[in-house]
Amino acid sequence: MGKIKNFITLCAVGSAIVSCQTEDNVQNFDTSNNNALKSRTELVLLPNSNKFAEKEMSENMGDIFNAVAPSECGPTAFNSVSSKYIQQIIADPLALSENGIYSNVNYYYSFLLDNSDQYFGNDGDYTKLMVKRERELASFWDMQGMITVKGQHTESLDNKDIWVEVLSTFYGYSQPDGTFVNLTIEQASQIADEYLGYNELSPNLPENPYFATDGFASGNKTIVIGDGLVTWLAEAGVDEGIVWTGILAHEWAHQVQFLNYPTWYPQGADPDQATATRYTELEADFLAAYYMTHKRGATYHQKRVEEFYSLFFQIGDCGFKSAGHHGTPAQRMRAANLGFDLANSAQKQGHIMTQQQAHEYFVANVAGIL
């Protein structure tokens, strides 16, 4: 069996974190048959498989290379935790060079390919809670049977079958005439073996929580929550059960927005993308807080939810001109307080506003948030 060492460029088009590193002594492919990859192949994502092709609301994790840089917002508890894990990747040349494809493989698998029974938490410790919260949210917002919630786990990146499925579905190479050819199962299997080998060589691949920090709601009625994102927030000092509930409630609020988008935002929330994102994020904060403290919702005490939000609102709040800007922590807490106050005013009768009523209440009061 003949082997040839190749220089492989791994370019994850559309990824928030892109690895486009040329490495020697990285990939060894079988070239004894016509199915083997050619020397110096450019391994690329399937055209039109852009990570953000679906309308999507995601937690603004930022770029790995900027995540530990000083910012005008100053240090935060969340940044301290996330920076610790990101620095571990930066100090690990193998993990740093391959972080893009690891992030993408977990993203595509958890979002589009994983049809297995879902579990939440590294050992499924929060599955029962999440099933309960899904039922509550579906009833609270009158969305029974509409939303699929999926977990994301670093251990998926230690599974050869998952690597092969993602690589053969989304990756391939471009021919001289510009056409795209998907990897065959055999080719994907060879590449998967290489990455599983990397897992043995690196202390960060795949177990660093960074590789499971996706948190988003998509227009295809899917919510994905990564164990790593929950780990970071919990490690920063908030009860893990509240973290799971809070993230799910926030992403579910985005699903409420998607469902009503043509009516609520017929021309978009705002012509300026950064302002539009801030507006929809603040409304999601309001809707989530309303559910979390409502007598017929999650029934948390306001003070406990505020502790969660004080950390959650530290995610991605410094890029004020970024299209992904979520609003300042103070703005987001004011939005949450609006939801708390609305829930408290309905405690005695236990009345739940409709989606439209809640939206109109937010619109009428948003000026006091900004």
N, C-alpha and C positions, 0 to 999 in steps of 0.2 A: 504494500500500500504506500503510494508516494505521498509525501507531505511537502508543502511549501509555505514558508512564512510570508505573511502579507502585512502591508500597511493598510489599516482600516480606518476610514473616517466615519464616525458615528454622529450623524447630524439629526437631531430630533426637531423637525420643523414645527414651529408653533408652540414649542414648550416654553414654560416660564423659566425653566432652567435648562440650558442647552449645553450638551457636551459635544464639542466638535473638535476633538483631539486626534491627532495622527500619532499612532503608537507603533513602534516596531516590537517584535517578539510578543505580540499580543494575541493574534489569532493564528491558529494552524488549521488549515482546511484540507480535506481529502480531495486530491485532484486526479484521482485515478479513474474518474468517470465524468460523463458530460454534465452531471448535475452539480459538480463542485463549483464553488465560486472561483472566479478568475482573480489573478493577482491584481492588487491595488483596486479592488472593488470599492465603490462608495455605497455603503449600506445606509439606506434612507427610508424614511417613513413613506407609506403609501400616499400618493397625492390625494388631497381632499380629506385626509384623516386628521386634519388640524385639531389639536386638543380643544379648541374653542369654537368648533364648527357649530355646535349646539349653543343656543342661548344659555349662558351659564353665569351664576353668581358664585364666586369663590372667595374664600378667606385669603386676604392679600398677604401671602407669606414672603413675597419679595424674592430677590435674586440671592442665591447662596453666597455670592462674592460680596454683596453689599449688606448682607444681613447682620454682620458684626461690625459694620462701620459706625462711627459716631454720628449721631443725628441731632437735629434741633430739638427733638422731643426729649432728649436726655435718656439715661438708663432706666429700664423698667424691669420688673420681676420676670416678666415673660421673656424679654430679650436676654436676660442673664441666663435663663435655662436654655433657650434655643441656641444662643451663642456657644454654650458649652459643647453641645452636640455638633454644631456646625464646625467649630474649631477642630474637633476630632476628625472630621472629614478632610478639612483643609490640610491637616498634618499627615494625612494618609494619601500618598501620591496615587495609589491605585483607586481608592474610593473617589478621590477628587476627579480623576480623569474619566471615570465611568459613571459619575453621579447622574448624568442626564438620562442615560438609557435605563438605569435602575428606576429612576423616578417615573419615566414614561411607561415602562413595562407594568409597574404596579398601578399606574393610573389607568391604562387601557384595560388591564385585566379586571380591576375592581369595578370600573365604570361600565364597560361594554361586554365583557365576556363571562364574568362570574355569575353563573346561574345556580350555584350550590346553595345549600341551606346556610343562611347567614349567621354569623356570630359576632359579638362585639366585646372588645377587650382581648388582651393577648391570650388568655385561656378561656374566653367566653364568659368571663365573670359578670359581664353587664348585659348579656343577651336577654335575660328575663326582664330586666328593667327597660331595655330598649323596645322590646315587644309591647310592653305595657304602655310606654310613651307613644309608640306608633298608633296604638288603638285610641288613646286619649286624643291625640292631635287630629286623627281622622274624624272622630266624633265632634270635637270642639269646632273644627272649621268645616264640618259637613263635606268631607272629602274621602268617604269610605271607599276602599279598594282602588284608589287612584295613584298612590305614591309607592315606589319601591325604595327601600332603604338598605344600603349595602355597607359592610365594613371593609376596611383596608388594613392589611397586615404585612409586616416585614417578612414574616415567615413564608409568604407566597413566593418571595424571591429566592427561596431555597428549594422550590419545587420545579423539577425539570419539565413536567407536563405543561405548567403554566408558561414557562419561558417559550417552549416550542409553539404553543397556541398563539401567544402574542406575536412572536417573531414571524411565524408563517402567515398570520392574518394581516399584520400592519407593516412589515418590513420587507425590503427587497432591494433591487438595484436597477439602475437606469441603463438601458442599452444605448449604443451609439446613435440610433435614430430617435432617441428621446422617449421611447416607450418604457413603461415600468413593468418589471417582472417580479412577482412575489417570490420569496424564498420557498423552496420546497420543504416538506417535512424533514427530509434527510439533512438538508443544509441547516435548517433551524435547529435540528437536534445537535449537530456539530457545534454550532455557536453556543447553544445552551450549555453544553458540557464545559466550554471555556469559561462561561460566567459562573457556573457552579464551582469550577476550580478557583476562580477569584474569591469566592466566598470562603474558601479554606485559607486563603493567603491574607485576607484583610480582616482586621478586627471590627470593621465598620460595615462590611458588605455581608449580608444585608441587614444586620441587626440594629444598626443605628436608627433610632426612631424617626429621623429625618425622612427616611424613605417611605413612611406611611403618614405623612402630614397633609394629605389632601383633605379638604373640607369644602364641599360645594353642593349646590342644587343645580340641576340641569333642566332645560326645556323639554327633555324626553321623560319627565316625571320621575327622575331618579335623584336620590340623595346619596352621597358617599361621605363617610366620616372615617378618617384614619386613626388607628390606635395611637400613632405617634403624636398627632395633634393633641389628643386627649392627655397623653402622658406628659407633654410639655406643660399644659395648663395645670394639671393636677400637681406636678412637681413644683410649680410656682406657688402652690399654697391653697388650692381650692379642692373641696371634696369631689372625688372623681364622678360620683353619681350625678351631682349637679352639673358637672362639665358635660357629661353625655347628654343630659336633658337639655341644657342650654344651647349646645351646638345644634342638636336636632330641632329644637323649637325655632331657632334662627333660620336654619335652612328650609324648614317647612314653611316659614313665613315667605321665603322667596318663591316657593311653589304656589302659594296663594297669589302672589304677584304675577307669576307666569300665567296662571289660570285667568286672571283678569286684565292682562296686559293691554289688549286692544281697547278696552273701555277706560282703564285707569290712565294709561300713557299712550294715547293714540298717535302722538307725535314724538314719543319718547318722553322720559321724565324731565329732560332739559336738553337744549341744543348742545351744550358743553358736556362732554362725556364725563369729566371728573365730577361736575355738579350733579349729573344724572345718577352716577353711581352712588354718590354720597346720599342723595335723596332716597333712593331705593334701599340702601343699607340702613338708614335711620328709620325708615318705615318698618323694615324687618326687625330692627331692635325693639321698636314699639310693640309690634304684633307679638313677638316672642315673649316680652316681659308681661304683656297682658295675659297670655296663656299660663306662664309659669307661676303667677301669683293669684290666678283666678280660683274661686271656690270650686269650680267644676273643671279646672285645668290641673296643673301639677301641684297646686296648693302649697307651694313653698312660701316661707316667710320672706318678706321683701328684703330684709337685711342679708339673708343667705344668698339671694339672687344677686344683690348688689356686689357681694364679694366676688362672685363669678364674673360679673360684667366688668368689674374693675380690672381684671386680668384680660378677659376676652377682648376688651376694647383697646388693648395695647397692641393688637395684631394689625400691622400695616397702616398705622395712623399717621405716619410722618411724611408720606408722599403727597403733599397737599395739591400738587398740580398733576398728579398721576391719574390716568383714567381709572385706576383701581382704588382711588382714595375712598376710604370708608367713612370719613368724618373724624373730627378730633375726639379724644376720649370724653371731653366735657359735653360735646354735642350728643354723643351716643348715650351718655348717661342721662342727659335730659330727655332723650327720646324714650329710654327705658322707664324713667320716672313717669312720663306721660302714660305709659302702659300700666305701671303699678297703680297710679291714681285712678285710672279708668276701671281697673279690676276691683279696687277697694270700694269704689262707689257702687258696685253691683253686688257686693258680698251678701247683703241681706236677702235679696231676691234670687241670687244665683243666675241672673240673666246673662246670656252670652250674645254679644252683638253679632250680626251677620258680617261676612267679609266686607260687603259694601258699606255698612254702617261704620265699621272700624276704620276703613280707608277714609271715609268722609270726616271722621273725627280727627284723624291724623292730619289731613289736609287743612282742616280748620285751625289746627294748633301748631303747625310746623314752624310758623314764624317765630314762636317763642323758643324753639330749639336752636335755630341757626344764629 
